[in-house]
Amino acid sequence: MLRSLTLLALAAFLPQTPDVTLPPATAHVRFVAIGRGTQVYACTVKDNALAWVFQEPQADLFDPQTHQPVGTHTAGPTWTWNDGSVITGKVLQTRPSPDPAAIPWLLLETHSNGTPGALADITYVRRSETAAGSAPPTACDAEHNGTTAKVPYKATYTFYSTN
């Protein structure tokens, strides 16, 4: 018992592993949106075997306060705001979700397409608080070869700017 308490006390003083999906300290939050939609997978040959391979997200983005739609999230990965502004991301960091059945958390660096609007100066997007969305649990076999599966998911998308 004493040994357990000592180990617990020591654990409290150990340095915490930083979350690699957090942006640099110079970035500040501009927007937060809740993404709800599907992760699309194709049953195809990968590394000489059939496997479910991620294709694209298809999600609507909602304001977490008003629950009103604010944009979409699609292949690229691309985020399009209702005002027409568009950014495309490149994954910088990834970490497993605390929920083993959920897609990973990500930090992405983004680039605008040049259209003025809400997303024009966004430099990072973080996907966190993920729920579901992992590859289908059904077999990807000869019977399913060439088919696609849309797996529902939910995530928080935080949009950051360094300006």
C-alpha positions in Angstrom: 0.0 0.0 0.0 2.7 2.5 0.9 4.6 1.6 -2.2 1.5 2.3 -4.3 1.1 5.7 -2.7 4.7 6.5 -3.2 4.5 5.6 -6.9 1.4 7.8 -7.2 3.1 10.7 -5.6 6.1 10.3 -7.9 3.9 10.2 -10.9 2.5 13.6 -10.1 5.9 15.1 -10.4 6.9 13.4 -13.7 6.9 15.8 -16.7 3.8 15.4 -18.9 4.3 14.5 -22.5 3.3 17.5 -24.6 0.5 17.0 -27.1 2.2 17.1 -30.5 -1.1 18.2 -32.1 -1.0 21.6 -30.4 0.3 24.4 -32.7 3.3 26.6 -31.8 2.8 29.1 -29.0 2.7 31.9 -31.5 -0.6 30.7 -32.9 -3.9 31.8 -31.5 -7.4 30.4 -31.9 -9.6 32.1 -34.5 -12.4 29.6 -34.8 -13.7 26.3 -33.5 -16.0 24.1 -35.4 -17.6 20.7 -34.8 -17.3 18.4 -37.8 -19.9 15.7 -38.4 -19.9 13.5 -41.4 -18.2 10.4 -42.7 -14.7 9.1 -43.3 -14.7 7.4 -46.7 -12.7 4.2 -47.2 -12.1 2.0 -50.2 -11.5 -1.7 -50.2 -8.4 -2.0 -52.4 -5.0 -3.7 -52.7 -2.4 -2.2 -50.4 1.0 -3.8 -49.8 -0.1 -6.9 -51.8 -3.2 -7.5 -49.7 -6.7 -6.2 -49.6 -7.3 -3.5 -47.0 -9.6 -0.6 -46.2 -7.7 2.5 -47.4 -8.8 6.0 -46.4 -10.0 8.1 -49.3 -11.5 11.4 -48.0 -13.6 13.1 -45.3 -17.1 14.3 -46.1 -18.2 16.5 -43.2 -20.2 19.5 -42.4 -18.8 22.0 -39.9 -21.0 23.6 -37.3 -20.5 26.5 -34.8 -20.3 24.8 -31.4 -22.4 27.6 -29.8 -25.2 28.2 -32.3 -25.1 24.8 -34.0 -25.4 26.6 -37.3 -23.5 25.3 -40.4 -20.3 27.3 -41.1 -18.6 25.2 -43.8 -17.5 21.9 -45.0 -14.5 19.6 -44.8 -13.6 17.5 -47.9 -10.7 15.8 -49.7 -7.4 17.6 -49.8 -7.8 17.9 -46.9 -9.8 21.0 -47.6 -12.0 23.3 -45.5 -14.4 25.6 -47.1 -16.2 28.3 -45.1 -19.6 29.6 -46.0 -18.1 32.9 -47.1 -16.2 31.1 -49.9 -12.7 31.1 -48.3 -10.8 27.9 -48.7 -7.7 26.3 -47.1 -5.9 23.1 -47.8 -3.8 21.3 -45.2 -0.8 19.2 -44.9 -0.4 16.9 -41.8 2.5 17.9 -39.6 1.7 15.8 -36.5 -0.5 12.9 -35.5 -1.3 11.1 -32.3 -3.7 8.4 -31.4 -7.1 9.4 -30.1 -7.7 8.6 -26.4 -10.7 6.6 -27.8 -9.1 3.5 -29.5 -12.1 3.3 -31.9 -11.7 6.9 -33.2 -9.6 8.4 -35.9 -6.3 10.1 -34.7 -5.9 13.7 -33.6 -3.9 15.8 -36.1 -2.1 19.1 -36.5 -2.1 20.4 -40.1 -0.3 23.4 -41.7 -2.7 25.2 -44.0 -2.5 27.3 -47.1 -5.2 29.6 -48.4 -6.5 29.5 -52.0 -6.3 33.4 -51.9 -10.1 34.0 -51.6 -10.7 36.7 -49.0 -12.7 35.6 -46.0 -12.7 34.0 -42.6 -10.1 31.3 -43.5 -7.7 33.5 -45.5 -5.2 33.9 -42.6 -5.5 30.5 -41.0 -2.1 28.8 -40.7 -3.0 25.7 -38.7 -5.9 23.4 -38.1 -6.1 20.9 -35.3 -8.4 17.9 -35.3 -9.1 16.7 -31.8 -11.9 15.2 -29.6 -12.5 12.6 -32.3 -15.3 10.0 -32.1 -15.5 7.0 -34.4 -14.5 7.2 -38.0 -11.9 4.4 -38.1 -11.8 1.9 -41.0 -14.8 -0.4 -41.2 -14.7 -3.5 -38.9 -16.1 -5.6 -41.8 -13.6 -7.7 -43.8 -12.0 -6.1 -46.9 -12.0 -9.3 -49.0 -12.5 -10.4 -52.6 -16.2 -9.9 -52.2 -15.7 -6.2 -51.1 -12.8 -5.4 -53.5 -13.6 -2.1 -55.2 -16.3 -1.0 -52.8 -16.4 2.0 -50.6 -17.6 2.4 -47.0 -18.7 5.7 -45.3 -18.0 5.5 -41.6 -19.7 8.2 -39.4 -17.4 10.4 -37.3 -17.3 13.6 -35.2 -14.4 15.8 -34.4 -13.5 19.3 -33.1 -11.6 21.4 -35.6 -9.7 24.4 -34.2 -8.5 27.0 -36.7 -5.4 29.0 -35.7 -3.7 32.1 -37.1 -0.2 33.4 -36.5 -1.1 36.9 -37.7 
